[in-house]
Amino acid sequence: MGWRALLGLYVLAFVAGAQTNPPAPAEESAPVPKVYDVDTGTRIPLSMVNSVSTKHSVPGDRVYLETVFPIVINGKIVIPIGSYVMGTITSVQRPGKVKGRGEFYLRFDNLTLPNGVQRDFRGRVDSLDGRASEELDKSEGKIKSEGTKATDARTVGETAATGASIGAIAGSIGGSGGMGAGIGAAAGAAAGLVAVLVTRGPDAVLAKGTTVEMVLDHNIHFEESELDFSGASPRRSVGEGSGPLPSKKAQATTKRWPL
């Protein structure tokens, strides 16, 4: 058999082999998981689960809260109602007796979704419940108690008025009502001033049930597989409480002077 015949047979065998063994299909690439990012600057409403005050809290104390409104991204609930948030008290200052206001700093550290997925992050307080009397310094995240200038002035004025009344009665008995009123007013004002100087101002308080708004300082990243809440048990909100305490300015001033 000539070389031409051998070459022909080789070509026929190669073609037949190619037809009976087609090339394997290319492997399909794995689908890219869908991701959701809760961006920096997102505001998340929270409810206080425990109470915090400058009277009892110290730096390092934990604060527990829960979300009260869902965060939705592209039609997907990413942070449902009832997710847990944990924070830390980083600084506390008691109110002074002569001046100064109670204040503390609250930092948010951790988020736990109802299905157990957790994320560490950083957040700060951006707004307070409209019923709360405390003030918020947004630039620093500092929560301060209300001022006492108005109540202090009222205390001095009320003690002076009461002292004047008592002095006038005593003076009229002795035939010098005007002098007695003046002496009584001065004594009452002095007693009121002493009461102001020896009494601390109101503590800064966030009571259980108070609503605060948290703003994120960093992104929080989730994959779609982490956002399945079908197995999460429905539960009653544990942040229910009396809410913010009434303003000290709205409460009756207790008379604290000696008679």
Secondary structure as the mmCIF struct_conf table of DSSP 4:
data_model
#
loop_
_struct_conf.conf_type_id
_struct_conf.id
_struct_conf.beg_label_comp_id
_struct_conf.beg_label_asym_id
_struct_conf.beg_label_seq_id
_struct_conf.end_label_comp_id
_struct_conf.end_label_asym_id
_struct_conf.end_label_seq_id
HELX_RH_AL_P HELX_RH_AL_P1 TRP A 3 THR A 20
BEND BEND1 ASN A 21 ASN A 21
HELX_LH_PP_P HELX_LH_PP_P1 PRO A 22 LYS A 34
STRN STRN1 VAL A 35 VAL A 38
TURN_TY1_P TURN_TY1_P1 THR A 40 GLY A 41
STRN STRN2 ARG A 43 MET A 48
BEND BEND2 VAL A 49 ASN A 50
STRN STRN3 VAL A 52 SER A 53
TURN_TY1_P TURN_TY1_P2 THR A 54 HIS A 56
TURN_TY1_P TURN_TY1_P3 PRO A 59 GLY A 60
STRN STRN4 ARG A 62 THR A 67
BEND BEND3 VAL A 68 PHE A 69
STRN STRN5 ILE A 71 ILE A 73
TURN_TY1_P TURN_TY1_P4 ASN A 74 GLY A 75
STRN STRN6 LYS A 76 ILE A 79
TURN_TY1_P TURN_TY1_P5 ILE A 81 GLY A 82
STRN STRN7 TYR A 84 GLN A 93
HELX_LH_PP_P HELX_LH_PP_P2 ARG A 94 GLY A 96
BEND BEND4 LYS A 97 LYS A 99
STRN STRN8 GLU A 103 THR A 112
TURN_TY1_P TURN_TY1_P6 PRO A 114 ASN A 115
BEND BEND5 GLY A 116 GLY A 116
STRN STRN9 GLN A 118 LEU A 128
TURN_TY1_P TURN_TY1_P7 GLY A 130 ARG A 131
STRN STRN10 GLU A 135 ASP A 137
TURN_TY1_P TURN_TY1_P8 LYS A 138 GLY A 141
STRN STRN11 LYS A 142 LYS A 144
HELX_LH_PP_P HELX_LH_PP_P3 SER A 145 GLY A 147
HELX_RH_AL_P HELX_RH_AL_P2 LYS A 149 GLY A 174
TURN_TY1_P TURN_TY1_P9 GLY A 175 GLY A 175
HELX_RH_AL_P HELX_RH_AL_P3 GLY A 177 VAL A 198
BEND BEND6 THR A 199 THR A 199
HELX_LH_PP_P HELX_LH_PP_P4 PRO A 202 ALA A 204
STRN STRN12 VAL A 205 LEU A 206
TURN_TY1_P TURN_TY1_P10 LYS A 208 GLY A 209
STRN STRN13 THR A 211 LEU A 216
BEND BEND7 ASP A 217 HIS A 218
STRN STRN14 ILE A 220 GLU A 223
HELX_RH_3T_P HELX_RH_3T_P1 GLU A 224 LEU A 227
TURN_TY1_P TURN_TY1_P11 SER A 230 GLY A 231
BEND BEND8 ALA A 232 ALA A 232
HELX_LH_PP_P HELX_LH_PP_P5 SER A 233 PRO A 234
BEND BEND9 VAL A 238 VAL A 238
BEND BEND10 GLY A 241 GLY A 241
BEND BEND11 PRO A 244 PRO A 244
HELX_LH_PP_P HELX_LH_PP_P6 LEU A 245 SER A 247
HELX_RH_3T_P HELX_RH_3T_P2 LYS A 248 ALA A 250
BEND BEND12 GLN A 251 GLN A 251
HELX_LH_PP_P HELX_LH_PP_P7 ALA A 252 LYS A 255
#
